[in-house]
Amino acid sequence: MPIQEKTKARDTCWLPEEGQGHRAEKVHISVVGNGLRLDTIKKLAQTYLPRVFAHVDIVDAEFANVIVGTFADLGRSERVGHQEGYRIFADGSQLIIAGDTECGVLYGFYEFLKKSQQGCPLLAMEAEDQPAMEVRMINHWDNLDGSVERGYAGKSLFFDNNAWAASDEEIVQYAEMLSSIGVNALTINNVNVHAKETELITEKWFPQLAKVANLFDAYHITLFLSANFASPMTLGHLQTADPLDRRVVHWWKTQVEEIYKYIPTFGGFVIKADSEHRPGPFTYGRTHAQGANMLADALKPYGGVVFWRCFVYDCLQDWRDRSTDRAKAAYEHFAPLDGTFADNVILQIKNGPMDFQVREPVSPLFGALTQTNYVMELQITQEYTGQQIDVCYLPMQWQEILAFDTHANGEGTNIAALLSSHQQHGKGKGVTAVTNIGNNQNWTGHAFAQANLYGYGLLAWNPEQCPRKIAEEWAKRTYAHLSAEVRQTICSILKRSWRVYEAYTAPLGVGWMVNTGHHYGPNVNGYEYSPWGTYHFSDRNGLGVDRTKIGSNYVSQYKQPVAELYGNVATCPDELLLFFHHVPYTHMLKSGKTVIQHIYDAHFEGVEEVEAFLEAWEGQKEAVPDSLYKHVKERLEAQLANAREWRDQVNTYYYRMSGINDEHGRKIYW
């Protein structure tokens, strides 16, 4: 039997595609009440339910076997107790999908759609859920010229040639995707706000942005913009952007007032300040709290919020200076300011102290802030993890991060708890992530990279979910038209891919070793003598960065017993050893291998794993549509070439440095 090709139009990803409706059950659905999100549900029902069920019609409630609405509109006394929560249950011969609010009902409908795709009988469906995290945000790094900083899925979805490029239909389809996985906020432009992008907060852009905000709002997604801290100078022709200057304060208040006249649902700003040559309050001798609070005050009358990024460090470091440690910067800048930020300021803290490496510890800022709102920033786009050429399923990494115990309030204070709205300590608000979306037909460049976006949404909703099961769910929904064996092959690749990528790249948490600028492929000393603070300090005796008490003392930023765990070479986890310690090549790991032998073994084994990925995929050639088969095969072949280059460069470099042979006598170039 011929294998069905996926549609050539923009991919529906995990949502049902046309021509798939096969379930025999008849669905007579009624959406009760009127409202923006209820109207959205009606459209979703008309679009997607016929792609699952052979017979669907929209009827009055008295004739329905599926009834959708708020508890109030349905005349029921039950409540979930959360504005985004929902309940799905059978009541006699009818299935009820209800929530306290329209947005809760919307999420309930998506759960109903998922269960329908999975084949669950209508009256057997049962669910009650609400999101763990209040903020579940996406950041685009799109520029008005159509480029995407760290983007690997084509050009910008939104912009081209300094103009708006997306159709309403594309925005709606994208909103459907994001809303279906629980995303409730997004920015559409780069945090590095250049000259043209600075104009996004001016009147020339307001009509278009108002239209876009309304399209997203129908799906319970709030529009934010990245803004230039120096906008009063660039746009207002002031001589300063000092946050305490009355003229600057007035300019921002006037500008924000104009934004809300056009866009009453506007969420606020994301700000990158005093970082990598971006302007900020440090220019004027002010603190980041003073800078953020000035903007927060302008937004407060309208319910707006400032997301203030904590990615602040000296990017002009002298590599000779061992006393300066980039990893310490965010904590040093922001921990002393705890309690001084306005209530509508949310600090945006990267998951680790460096920059989205394949392995780094969790930032010690989490748990250190007890009187300040914050979110964790993740990176879905694969800047340092294969750039959507190499498959790297990141929910496996994120799950470990979310499970990390900060001991901020004693044992059991993990990251997931700190970020969740029901947590008892601190003021964590949720997560945000740099997206992997572009204008490619499949949205994400690599077809399998869709799983990273899907997994992000599901973990933001419920950080206790198993990433392995998320991969299986994504594959079953996305490739319902393929066999269980094909889906098992895909899932097997995904579940192993992060560890495999780690194996053939920088060893034991030391990070970097990538080509400068674009960050793809190996270059062991690429950043070693740069001003970016990204060093491995390899010499003839050993490698790694000493961040103990006798080194940079970065470990002291953690709570006990975490600081002691990381600071002691005997207890430090192997996978982070070189992030915290400079050790000899002959240092014995807990695995029973020396550091140098681990480097050799991991890089040989990483390549062998990628070879196995490719072989497994080639074994499914007859069971996969030709276009998908070729697409994935080409990416895996490129990944294999990359893995081999990493293996040979890293192993050769450390063989030359150490002069120690591989115990197994494998080929190492010299």
Buried (B, 14 or more C-beta within 10 A) or exposed (E): EEBEEBEEEBBBBBBBBEEBBEBEBEBBBBBBBEBBBBBBBBEBBEBBBBBBBEEBBBBEBEEBBBBBBBBBBBEBEEBBEBBBBBBBBBEEEBBBBBBBBBBBBBBBBBBBBBBBBEEBEBBEBEBEBBBBBBBBBBBBBBBBBBBBBBBBBBBBBBBBEEEBBBEEEBBBBBBBBBBBBBBBBBBBBBBBBBEEBBBBBEEEBBEBBBBBBBBBBBBBBBBBBBBBBBBBBBBBEBEBBBBBBEEBBBBBBEBBEBBBEBBEBBBBBBBBBBBEEBBBBBBBEBBBBBBBBBBBBBBBEBEBBBBBBBBBBBBEBEBEEEEBBBBBBBBEBBBEBBEBBBEBBBBBBBBBBBBBBBBBBBBBBBBBBEEBBBBBBBBBBBBBBBBBBBBBBBBBBBBBBBBBBBBBBEEEBBBBBBBBBEBEBBBBBBBBBBBBBBBBBBBBBBBBBBBBBBBBBBBBBBBEBEBBEBBBBBBBBBBBBBEEEBBBBBBBBBBBBBBBBBBBBBBBBBBBBBEEEEBBBBBBEBBBEBEBBBBBBBEEEBBBBBBBEEBBBBBBBBBEEBBEBBBEBEEBBBBBBBBBBBBBBEBEBEEEBBBBBBBBBBBBBBBBBBBBBBEBBEEBEEEBBEEBBEBBBEBBBBBBEBBBBBBBBBBBBBBEBBEBEBEEEEEBEE
